[in-house]
Amino acid sequence: MMSFLKNILAQLFNKGEKINPNGFLKQTGECMVIESEQFEIVSTIKYTDEIKNNASLEVQMLDGLIGKKTADTQSMNVCYLVYCYEVDGKRVKMASPPIYKDRITIHYLLEQKKNISIYVDRENKDNYYFDLEFLS
């Protein structure tokens, strides 16, 4: 609880510094250092509709009624790192936030990095943070 309050105060009185929203986990959480070979890379394609000509919502609705398409569908690669392990006979699965890079690039960067840290909240094991700063 104390670290949560410290994090909020740091954000309130920040002097233009970029604050990692999961920084409190890096300071107070349990650090698990995992070899990169133990991660599974799960990839998928995310489709989004990009609106043409900055059409308003009303124009989009009217165009939809007459069958006119006002958006282009764009696709992008989205990957996740998944780490599984067992605790007391139960399988625990942790998934990273979305990574907007292709699978091959992530695989190459993982080979270069060798280890990745996962910071886990000591009170709530479902709250964790993958340290993926090396991917940016």
C-alpha positions as CSV (number, residue, x, y, z in Angstrom):
1,M,0.0,0.0,0.0
2,M,2.8,2.4,0.9
3,S,4.5,1.8,-2.5
4,F,1.3,2.6,-4.3
5,L,1.0,5.9,-2.5
6,K,4.6,6.7,-3.2
7,N,4.0,6.1,-6.9
8,I,0.9,8.4,-6.9
9,L,2.9,11.1,-5.2
10,A,5.8,10.8,-7.6
11,Q,3.4,11.2,-10.5
12,L,1.7,14.3,-8.9
13,F,5.0,16.0,-8.3
14,N,6.8,14.9,-11.4
15,K,9.0,17.6,-13.0
16,G,8.6,16.4,-16.6
17,E,10.3,13.1,-16.2
18,K,8.8,10.1,-17.8
19,I,7.4,7.7,-15.1
20,N,7.0,4.0,-15.7
21,P,3.5,3.1,-14.4
22,N,4.9,-0.2,-13.2
23,G,7.9,1.3,-11.5
24,F,6.6,0.4,-8.1
25,L,6.7,-3.2,-9.1
26,K,10.3,-2.9,-10.1
27,Q,11.1,-1.4,-6.7
28,T,9.0,-3.6,-4.4
29,G,8.1,-6.7,-6.4
30,E,9.7,-10.0,-6.5
31,C,12.1,-10.2,-9.5
32,M,12.1,-13.3,-11.6
33,V,14.9,-13.6,-14.1
34,I,13.9,-15.9,-16.9
35,E,16.1,-17.2,-19.7
36,S,14.8,-16.1,-23.1
37,E,14.5,-19.7,-24.4
38,Q,11.7,-20.3,-21.8
39,F,9.3,-17.8,-23.4
40,E,6.9,-18.7,-26.1
41,I,6.2,-16.1,-28.7
42,V,2.5,-16.0,-29.6
43,S,1.7,-13.9,-32.7
44,T,-1.6,-12.7,-34.1
45,I,-2.7,-10.1,-36.6
46,K,-4.8,-7.2,-35.4
47,Y,-7.2,-5.6,-37.8
48,T,-8.2,-1.9,-37.4
49,D,-10.4,0.3,-39.4
50,E,-8.8,3.6,-40.4
51,I,-11.3,6.2,-41.2
52,K,-10.9,8.0,-44.5
53,N,-11.1,11.8,-44.8
54,N,-11.7,12.3,-41.1
55,A,-15.4,11.7,-41.5
56,S,-17.6,12.5,-38.5
57,L,-19.6,9.8,-36.7
58,E,-22.8,11.0,-38.3
59,V,-21.4,10.7,-41.8
60,Q,-20.0,7.2,-41.1
61,M,-23.4,6.1,-39.9
62,L,-25.2,7.5,-42.9
63,D,-22.6,6.0,-45.3
64,G,-23.1,2.7,-43.5
65,L,-26.8,2.8,-44.1
66,I,-26.3,3.1,-47.9
67,G,-23.4,0.6,-48.0
68,K,-20.6,3.1,-48.6
69,K,-17.4,2.2,-47.0
70,T,-15.7,5.0,-45.1
71,A,-12.8,3.1,-43.5
72,D,-9.9,1.2,-44.8
73,T,-9.0,-2.0,-42.9
74,Q,-5.4,-2.1,-41.8
75,S,-3.5,-5.1,-40.3
76,M,-0.6,-5.2,-38.0
77,N,1.5,-7.9,-36.3
78,V,0.9,-8.2,-32.6
79,C,3.0,-10.6,-30.5
80,Y,3.0,-11.6,-26.8
81,L,5.6,-13.3,-24.7
82,V,4.1,-16.1,-22.7
83,Y,5.9,-17.7,-19.7
84,C,4.5,-20.8,-18.0
85,Y,5.6,-22.5,-14.8
86,E,4.2,-24.6,-12.0
87,V,3.6,-23.7,-8.3
88,D,2.3,-26.3,-5.9
89,G,1.2,-28.5,-8.8
90,K,-0.8,-25.6,-10.5
91,R,0.2,-24.3,-13.9
92,V,0.8,-20.5,-13.9
93,K,0.7,-18.6,-17.2
94,M,2.0,-15.0,-17.6
95,A,1.6,-13.0,-20.8
96,S,3.3,-9.8,-21.7
97,P,1.5,-6.7,-22.9
98,P,1.1,-6.5,-26.7
99,I,4.3,-6.1,-28.6
100,Y,3.9,-4.4,-32.0
101,K,6.8,-6.1,-33.8
102,D,6.9,-9.2,-36.0
103,R,7.8,-12.6,-34.6
104,I,11.2,-12.8,-36.2
105,T,12.4,-9.5,-34.9
106,I,11.3,-10.4,-31.4
107,H,13.0,-13.8,-31.6
108,Y,16.2,-12.1,-32.7
109,L,16.0,-9.5,-29.9
110,L,15.3,-12.3,-27.3
111,E,18.4,-14.2,-28.4
112,Q,20.5,-11.0,-28.0
113,K,19.0,-10.2,-24.5
114,K,19.4,-13.8,-23.1
115,N,17.3,-13.0,-19.9
116,I,14.1,-11.1,-19.2
117,S,13.0,-9.9,-15.8
118,I,9.4,-10.2,-14.6
119,Y,8.5,-8.3,-11.5
120,V,5.6,-9.8,-9.5
121,D,3.6,-8.1,-6.8
122,R,4.3,-9.9,-3.5
123,E,0.6,-9.5,-2.4
124,N,-1.2,-10.1,-5.7
125,K,0.6,-12.6,-8.0
126,D,-1.8,-11.7,-10.8
127,N,-0.2,-8.3,-10.9
128,Y,3.1,-8.5,-12.8
129,Y,5.3,-6.5,-15.1
130,F,7.5,-7.7,-18.0
131,D,10.6,-5.6,-18.3
132,L,10.6,-5.2,-22.1
133,E,12.4,-1.9,-22.4
134,F,15.0,-3.5,-24.6
135,L,12.3,-3.9,-27.4
136,S,11.8,-0.2,-27.9
